[in-house]
Amino acid sequence: MNGSSILRRVGALAILATLAIGTTGCYEWQAAVGQAAVLWRREPIARVIADPATPARLRAQLREVTAIRDFASRDLDLPDNGSYRSYAAIDRPYVVWNVFAAPRFSLRAKRWCYPFVGCMAYRGYFVQRRARSLARKLRAAGDDVAVEGVAAYSTLGHFDDPVLSTMMGWSDVDLAAIIFHELTHQRLFVPGDTRFDEGLATFVEREGVRRWLEAQGRTEDLARYERNQRRYQAVLALLRAARARLAAIYRAPIDSAAMLERKRREFAALRTAYLRLSAPWGAEAPLASWFRKPMNNAELASLATYERCVPGFAREFARSGGRFPAFFARIRAIAALGRSARDAAVCGARAAAVSRAPRAGASG
């Protein structure tokens, strides 16, 4: 998936209908009703393809989805279940809207806690006005806030997740990326450790797309994908540098007015640096829509959870001989460690020296 398409599903929020059992909370109830409505609209993909009323473009994309879904289980050791073998048409541009928040002078994202999945750095709503209502309350309390539309999410295997109409119109590369990403959450998920979970899913997504394109002999598409990934990494380097400078500003012994002005200048400088970097890339510039919006601490938080641990997972994949069964066995062993040990193994700068997972071939 290229850099810009990450915004289509910032956060793989697991909203489970079972949240409603034993609780009367308004948030849990909207989650249950929204999830049930999505599941109610499911139809087997084979039936949609066979229906003569199905538009030709949708039929072609669902055939691509079927091939991608088979590849995921056959070649990437991802779950072979009913997820992404059905289709659901919904009458809105996004299935969920996620709300992110961070203090005005901090990059530490606000977290919300849920049954089954632990604490996460966002809160998701099936109805946009409810997401915007929470955003208004958080802004009134002084927080920086971001609201992002999400085109797909995972229920972590609790239900057979359908392919959604919000995903149609994408390239097969983007469809493959999101299916590989969300199935990885079903393969392995550590409740409450968003950085670990998203890093793992992002690594498998990218390695899976590369293998998907290689398997079809699509060398030009693979070269374009890898070029876009390099561009995305260059943009992320800008973001990391900006985060470091902002963190220093927020630690500075200055009054709030001066800090607010330095913050404003830093975000303006970040946008200028991006425009300079991306000028030669034209329409393929990653995260272009993100940089067109007002930027704040919460916007940075919405991207921060995906990338920190990816190099560590790539390193563990190499240690597993590039074989997905051995890799997932190795990562499962790391996942069983405590939070600090997991971070040291795959998310920290010194991860290579402290990994306690078994070597490739020891299991799986």
Buried (B, 14 or more C-beta within 10 A) or exposed (E): BBBBBBBBBBBBBBBBBBBBEEEEEEBBEBBBEBBBBBBEBBBEBEEBBEEEEBEEEBBEBBEBBBBBBEBBEEEBBBBEBBBBBBBBBBEEEBBBBBBBBBBBBBBEBBBBEBEEBBEBBBBBBBBBEBBBEBBEEBBEEEBBBBBBBBBBBBBBBBBBBBBBBBBBEBBBBBBBBBBBBBBBBBBBBBBBBBBBBBBBBBBBBBBBBBBBBEEEEBEEBBEBBBEBBEBBEBBBEBBBEBBEBBEEBBEEEEEEEEBBEBBEEBBEEBBEBBEEBBEEBEEBBBBBEBBEEEBBBBBBBBBBBBBBBBBBBBBBBEBBEEBBEBBBBBBBBBBEBEEEBBBBBBBBEEBBEEBEBBEBEEBB
